[in-house]
Amino acid sequence: MTPRLVSFLLLATTVHADPQLTSWFTTDSGQYARLYQDSSAESAGTKSITWSRGSGTQSSPTYAGVSEIAYSASWVYIRTTGLASHVMGPWYLDSSKTQNFPNFPSNTATIYRIPRTPVIPGTKTSTGLGASGRAVNGVSIFDSRDAFSYVNASGTDATPTNGLTGDGIWNRDGWANEGVTFDPALAHQAGNNYHYHAHPIGLRYQLGDHVDYNAATNRYVESAATPTKHSPILAWAADGLPIYGPYGYSDPTNAASGVRRMISGFILRDGTHGTTAITVRQVLPLWAQRIQSKTTLTSTQYGPSVNTNYALGHYIEDFDYRGDLSQTQTTGSTVRDFDLNEQNVRYCVTPEYPSGTWAYFTPINADGTPQYPYTTGRQYYGSPTGGGVTSITETVTTSWRGGPNKTDVLNSPAVGASDVTITWSGIEGGSYTVQASTNLSTWSDMAAGTLSGDDAGQTVDTGGAGNSPRFYRISRAATLASFDSTGFNYTTNTAGNGTANAPGGTVTRGTTVTVTITLPTTPPQPPANLIPTGVTLAGTISGTSISRPAQGTVIATFVIPANASTGAQNIVVTFNPNPTYTMTGALTIN
């Protein structure tokens, strides 16, 4: 007879109740950020969790990406290290990879917020230097520029090394001028701030957005197969609008119209597609005239002639907006000349917004290379009221916590002919003990160790498939391995404090414990964005720091009194207006 195996599981469901809360990439939040320091390390597959170069020093490991999502009536806040969970690096200044890029990235300890209700003004605001939004993995998104422009008086571009400031009229295109310095995921750093200027292809691979990855070479490539699904949300702009990948519905109002690559509203001024070819840079395109309030340039404002050193595409002003060329944007079932407007958005239905939204897309060329304007346009479509803040100064509800606060998830055991394999998703640097029981009362240790290499744990119960009914659980020690906690909403637990799962967990009197509660399925669970109004243990112990990382999961922290009643105790989880779950004997106090 096949034995019955039960494990304590956290069941996560995919919901789209509020994409501003649910679209963040949290899968790898429990693992350290990693990079390749140089091509030799990349070839050997040697990833570093500590490093130092220029402005970027990471002397202790830190957790990748978003570590917390919280919200109020007006804002969504994230905490992030600004470091990706895909492998970063290496970076060079030249295509032959002989000159190192001057800086490594490091933990930026950022709190970023976006408005919950985007406002679409008639007058648009230009993007500034620095982050124009945040990718869903917490990494900065920059606009199309590289921060430098042509200096007419000197007859050269301003650069990071020549001390010139630039005229701000002919602005260098980041992809064209800095692309050589991007890592395979299409990012590099300003100071220690890791950021994307173009479609974040490494993140797109993680999100399943039509990208293939060769781990042996650390290279990403657009899939050769025909795209079959709409791109996911890759980022959120400072105006609160989503930024999607390159694929959207052919008819922006019809989710059943098929999927195709979105066509940018911008085109090189090369004489094709209705443009007038330029060989000298003496007239700005109409869109740039509007932004810069310059309809006619003087000779002291001219840019360089188009030549090998200043090829067409060197500056963002080398592009025309198709709407200024009497071309038509696609708004219905008939595919027109282009899809995305002057700010790189369109109004459309998406999987997350079936009723429609204004949304940015990250256009690419047919060969998969980035296409101008890459992320947002040179202006925001909405009011960019979001951005980085130094602290959260209002009352917020925490909807998810990760990084050092991540919830351990025990997966369903894999039963072989004789052995049982137990796997879980935990926290890198956490010290775990795997235990087994036949009766949920007496537990024996099976294995113990610290997660290293990533946030996935595994152990094998040799011969376990031949045992009588078998239960498994994991526990994590209160203290994590030393890490850079700057910017995390995290306090190191003192000895005796820790975590537990309910039902089935055990805690000790006189300790503070964070309990992960798996809700019953009856009555039906409320929407995932509804946070409980209260959680109590043993009738009188009230939970704090209540969050709900998934529809079937609630997390609460309890201070267990030294004189608390021992034995199996009830947990009561209350939602407003309903339901209330009473979980009999869910947690044992020793």
PEKABEL-V904357 format. One line per field, one symbol per residue. ss: DSSP state (A for helix, B for strand, O for the rest). phi: phi as a letter, one per 40 degrees, with the letter a starting at -180 (. if undefined). burial: I if it has 24 or more other C-alpha atoms within 12 Angstrom, else O. Layout:
ss->???
phi->???
burial->???
This chain:
ss->OOOOBBBOOOOOOOOOOOAAAAOOOOOOOOOBOOBOOOAAAAAAOOOBOOBBBOOBBBOOOOBOOBBBBBBOOOBBBBBBOOOOOOOBOOOBOOOOOOOBOOOOOOOOOBBBBBBOOOOOOOOOOBOOOOBBBBBOOOOBBBOOBBBBBBBOOOOBBOOOOOOOOOOOOOBBBAAAAAAAAOOOOOBBBBOOBBBBOOOOAAAAAAOOOOBBBBOOOOBBBBOOOOOOOOOOBBBBBOOOOBBBOOBBBOOOOOOOOOBBBOOOOBBBOOOOOOOOOOOOOOOOOAAAAAAAOOOOOOAAAOOOOOOOOOOOOOBAAABBBAAAAOOOBOOOOOOOOBOOOOOOBBBBOOOOOOOOBBBBBOOBOOOOOBOOOOOOOOBOOOOOOOBBBOOOOOOOBBBBBOAAAOOOBBOOOBBOOOOBBBBBBOOOOOBBBBBBBOOOOOOBBBBBBBOOOOOBBBBBBOOAAAOOOBBBBBBBOOOOOOOOOOOOOOOOOOOOOBBBBBOOBBBOOOOBBBBBBBOOOOOOOOOOOOOOOBBBBOOOBBOBBBBBBBOOBBBBBBBOOOOOOOBBBBBBBBOOOOOBBBBBBBBBBO
phi->.cccbbbcbbcbbcbbdadcbccccbdbccbccbaccaccccccgccbbbaaafcbbbcbcaccgcbabbabcbbbbbbacgbcccccgcbbcbccfbbcccbccadcfcbbbbccbcbbccccbccbcgcbibcccgccbbcccbgbacbccbgaccbcbcgcbgcgbbccccccbbdccccdcgaabbgbccabcbdccccdcccgbgbbbbccbfbbaccccccbacccccabcccgccbcccbbcdccbbcccgbaccbccbadcbgbfgcbcbbbbbbcccccdcccfbcbccccbcccccaccbcchcbcccbcccccbgcbccbacccbcabbcccgbacacadcbcchacacbbcbcdcgccbdcgbcccbcccccccicbcacbbcbbccabbfcbcccbccccccccbbbbbbabbbcgcbbbbbbabagbbbbcbaaibcahabbbaabccgcccccdbbbabbbccbcddaccdgccabcccdgcibabbchcbbbdgbbbcbcbccccbcdccdccccdcabbbfgbcccbfcaacadcbbbabbccccbcccgcbcbbbbbbcacbbbbcgcabbb
burial->OOOOIIIIIIIOOOOOOOIIIIIIIIIIIIIIIIIIIIIOOIOOOOIIIIIOOOOIIIOOIIIIIIIIIIIIOOIIIIIIIIIIIIIIIIIIOOOOOOOIIIIIIIIIIIIIIIIIIIIIOOOOIIIOOIIIIIIIIIIIIIIIIIIIIIIIOOOIIIOOOOOOOIIIIIIIIIIIIIIIIIIIIIIIIIOIIIIIIIIIIIIIIIIIIIIIIOOOOIIIIIOOOOIOIIIIIIIIIIIIIIIIIIIIIIIIIIIOOOIIIIIIIIIIIOOOOOIOOIOOIIIIIIIIOOIOOOOOOOOOIIIIIOOOOIIIIIIIIIIIIIIIIOOIIIIOOOOOIIIIIIIIIIIIIIIIIOOOIIIIIIIIOOOIOIIIIIIIIIIIIIIIIIIIOOOIOOOIIIIIIIIIIIIIIIIOIOIOOOOIIIIIIIIIIIIIIIIIIOOIOOOOOIIOOIIOOIIIIIIIIOOIIOOOOIIIIIIIIIIIIOIIIIIIIOOOOOOOIIIIIIIIIIIIIOIIIIIIIIIIOOOOIIIIIIIIIIIIIIOOIIIIIIIIIIIIIIIIIIIIOOOIOOOIIIIIIIIOOOIIIIIOOIIIIO
